[in-house]
Amino acid sequence: ISSEGIAVDPAKVEAVLQWSTPESVSEIRSFLELAGYYRRFIEGFSKLAMSLTQLTRKNQTFVWDKKCEDSFQELKRMLTTAPVLTLPDAKEPFVVYCDASKMGLGGVFMQEGKVVAYASRQLKTHERNYPTHDLELAAVVFTLKIWRHYLYGSRFEVFSDHQRLKYLFDQKELNMCQRRWLEFLKDYDFKLSYHPGKANVVADALSMKSLHMSSLMVKKLDLIEEFRDLSLVCEVTPRS
């Protein structure tokens, strides 16, 4: 951590670079645990790690093919070029960009045009059947949960590229998930605004690339996780 922001630990990066090709599931898990510590620095971490993560699944035959080797080497390369993330300033507004696809959920936490953190995860089995508006709402909930300690109690803005999402807040007929999510969102004070897909490029890329970036490992870098200003055309006020 410096005046410029938060960067990866050179010692840990060196350990990743020196890591030899995994020869067992336990070695893959060890590598992913270390590399995953810095997943917030890497856009699309889940997509990059997909081939490796699949090998750790139950009853999965261990076959290290070219796709696994490419993924392994790309993760190591990305760690050496990971960007410096800006330190959040509670006095300045935060912006969260959200997006969802049939592959996963993605979000970018920003402030004054600079990235504070990336987040993404692949869809759970039951989520793959969700309609588009439910997936987009799930992406908003996902990002607010991840960055709750920055967003809760603050006024912020969320951007989504699904224009009709805002109308869900006025619907009387809601399914169980929608009711639960909207109840959760009432705890936050934010403006929900539409942002065209092409302008929402980063979050869209994260959702399309998502694999298992389940909840952005925090540990020592807990300080840089959550953000604040979000914008989507519909305003939600906190509970009194």
N, C-alpha and C positions, 0 to 999 in steps of 0.2 A: 504494500500500500504506500503510495507516494502522493505528492501534490498533483500529479498527472492523472491519478486514478488507481485502479486495482489491476494488477497483472499476475500472471501465473508465476508460481515459485520456480525459478531456474533449476533448483536442485531436483524437484519432482519431475520437471520436464526432461531433464537429463536421464532420470531413471526410466522414463517411458521410452526415450530414444534408444537406450541401451537394451531394451527388453527383446529377448530372442523370440522367435516364432513359437507360440504356444503349442504344446503337444498333448494337452489333456483339457478336459472341461474345467478342472480346478485352476489351471494356469490361465485360461481365458477369463474366468471370473476374477482372478487376481488382477489381471491387466485392466479389465473394464472398471474395476473398483477404483484403481488409481487414476485412469484416464477420466472416468466419470466424475471424479472430484472437481474437474475443471469444465464440466459440460456446459456451464453457463457462459463460458467464453467462446464456445464453438457453435456457430449457426448450423442447425441440422444435425446435431450430435446423434440423435436417435436413428436417423437414416444411415449415417456412416457406420454405426455400430450394429445395424440390423443383422448382417450375416453372422457376426460373432455371437450376438445374443441368441440367435436361433439354435446355435450349437449347445447352449447351456440348458435348453429345455428338456423336460423329462422324456425319456424314451427316444431321444434324438441321436441318431448314429453320428459318431464323431468322424467327419470327413473334412479335412482342411483343403479346400479347393482354391482356385485362382481368385474367386470372389472374396473369400475370407482373407486371403493374403493382401489383396488390394485394399480392402477395408482396414486391415491392420496397419498397413503402411500409411494410408491416408490419414488415419487418426493421429498417428505419430507426427506426420507432417503438419497437420492442422494445429497441433499443440505448439509447435515451434513458431507459428505465425499468428497465434491467438491475439486478438486486439486488447488494448488496455481499456477496461470498462470505467466509465466515469463514476465518481462517488456521488451518491444522491444528496441533494441539498433540500432539507425540509422547508426552506423558505421559498423555494421555486416550485412551480407547478409540474406535475408529472403527466405523462401521456402513455397510454397502453394501446398497442395495436394487437388485435385478435383476429384469428382466422381459423377455419376448420375445413377439412376435406375428408374424403373417405379413407384416408390413410392416417390422419391424426389431428391433434389440436396444436396450435402454435401461438406464441405471443412474444412481443418485444416490449420491454420496459425502457422508456426513454425520458430524457429531460434536456430541454434546450437543444434538441436535435442530436443528442449524443446517447449512445446505448449504455444503459445501466446493466441490463442482463437479458439473456435469451431464455426461452422456456419452450419445451415441446414434449409431447408424449404420443404414443400410438393409441389408437382406439381400442377399448376393451371389446370383447366379443359381442356383447349385447348392444354396444353403441354403433356398431356397423350398420344396423338397420334403422338408425335414427334419420328422420327427414332433415333436410338442410338447415331449417331454422332452429331445430333442436340442437344440432351440432354446433351452430354458431353461438347459441346461448351457452352451451356447455363450455365453449372456448372462453367466453367471458368469465364464467364461474371459475374455471380452471386458473386463469391468470390472477383473479382477485384473491383466490385462496393462496396461491404461491407468494404473492407480494402483499399479503394482508397487513403485515406490521408496518408497511409504509403507507398503505392506502386507507386503512381503517381510521375514521375520525378526521379525514382530510377531504377536501373538495378536489376531485380529479376528473379526467376526461378519458373515455374509452372509444376507440375507433373500430368499426366492423365494416366489412364490405357487403353485408347482407342487409339491403335497404328495408326489408319488411320486418326485421327483428324488433324494431321499436314498437310495432303494433302488438306484440305479444303482451306488453305491459297493460294493454287496455282490453284484452280478451277476457270474457267471462267463463268460456269453456276451455279449461286447461287440463292437460293430462297430469299424472302424478309427479313426473319429473319436473315439468314446467312449474307447477305450484311450489315444489320444494326449492327450485332454483330462484324463483322470484322472491320467495320468502327470505332466502339467504341474501339476495341483493338489496333488500330493504335496509340492511345494516350499513350500507355504504351511501355516501353522498357523491354522486357522479352524474355527469352528462354523457349520454350515449349518442354518438353521432355516426352517420353513414360516411364511409370513405370508399370510393371506387376501388375495385379489385386491383387495378394496375398501380394505384397509388399505395396500396397496402402490401407491397411486394415482399417485404421481409417476413411479416407474420405469415403470409401465404406460403412462402418458401418453407418456413419452418413446419407448418401443418402438413404440407405435401411430403416433406422429408421425414416426418416423425416416425420413430420406431418405438422406443421404450424410454424416452427421456422422462421418466415417470414423474418426478416432482422436483427436479433441479436440486441436487445435493447441496446442502448448506454448509454444515460444519463451521470451520473457522471463518469462512467468507460470508457469514450470516448477514453482515452489514449491508451487502449490496443487492439484496434480493427484491425488494418490493418497490413499487412505484405508485405514482399518484394521479395525475390528470388523465382522464379518459373522455372520449366524445362520440356520441352516437345519436343525436336528435331527440332523445327522450331523457328526461331528468328523473333521477331517483333520489329521494331524500331519506336521511337516516331516521330510524325510529326515535321517537321522543321518549 
